Amino acid sequence: MKRAQVVVGVAVVAAVVVFDTARWMLTAFAVLAVALWAAHRQVRRETSGDRDERDGDLR
């Protein structure tokens, strides 16, 4: 009985650690995705004016 309680306790702790790590990894991935999206928009905004001038398109 004692051994089963230890195994269940270790499994619960492992599950909590994995869940916590996965949650932080998901949060970090979401922050990275937003940062990359913002950088992509900024680059497109900066380069779109140059492209429009080269093509002779007046916007």
C-alpha positions as CSV (number, residue, x, y, z in Angstrom):
1,M,0.0,0.0,0.0
2,K,2.8,2.4,0.9
3,R,4.5,1.8,-2.4
4,A,1.3,2.4,-4.4
5,Q,0.9,5.8,-2.6
6,V,4.5,6.7,-3.5
7,V,3.9,5.8,-7.1
8,V,0.7,7.8,-7.3
9,G,2.4,10.7,-5.6
10,V,5.3,10.7,-8.0
11,A,2.9,10.4,-10.9
12,V,0.9,13.4,-9.7
13,V,4.0,15.5,-9.2
14,A,5.2,14.5,-12.7
15,A,1.9,15.4,-14.2
16,V,1.9,18.8,-12.5
17,V,5.4,19.5,-13.6
18,V,4.7,18.5,-17.2
19,F,1.5,20.5,-17.3
20,D,3.2,23.6,-15.8
21,T,6.1,23.2,-18.3
22,A,3.7,22.8,-21.2
23,R,1.7,25.8,-20.1
24,W,4.8,28.0,-20.0
25,M,6.0,26.6,-23.3
26,L,2.7,27.4,-24.8
27,T,2.8,30.9,-23.4
28,A,6.3,31.4,-24.6
29,F,5.3,30.2,-28.1
30,A,2.3,32.5,-28.2
31,V,4.5,35.5,-27.2
32,L,7.1,34.5,-29.8
33,A,4.3,34.2,-32.5
34,V,2.9,37.7,-31.7
35,A,6.4,39.2,-31.7
36,L,7.2,37.6,-35.1
37,W,3.8,38.7,-36.5
38,A,4.5,42.3,-35.3
39,A,8.0,42.3,-36.8
40,H,6.6,40.9,-40.1
41,R,4.0,43.7,-40.2
42,Q,6.6,46.3,-39.5
43,V,8.9,45.1,-42.2
44,R,6.0,45.0,-44.7
45,R,5.0,48.5,-43.7
46,E,8.6,49.8,-44.2
47,T,9.1,48.1,-47.5
48,S,5.7,48.6,-49.0
49,G,6.4,52.4,-49.6
50,D,9.7,51.6,-51.4
51,R,8.0,49.0,-53.6
52,D,5.1,51.4,-54.5
53,E,7.5,54.1,-55.5
54,R,9.6,51.8,-57.7
55,D,6.5,50.5,-59.4
56,G,5.2,54.0,-60.0
57,D,2.0,53.2,-58.0
58,L,0.7,56.3,-56.2
59,R,-1.3,55.3,-53.2
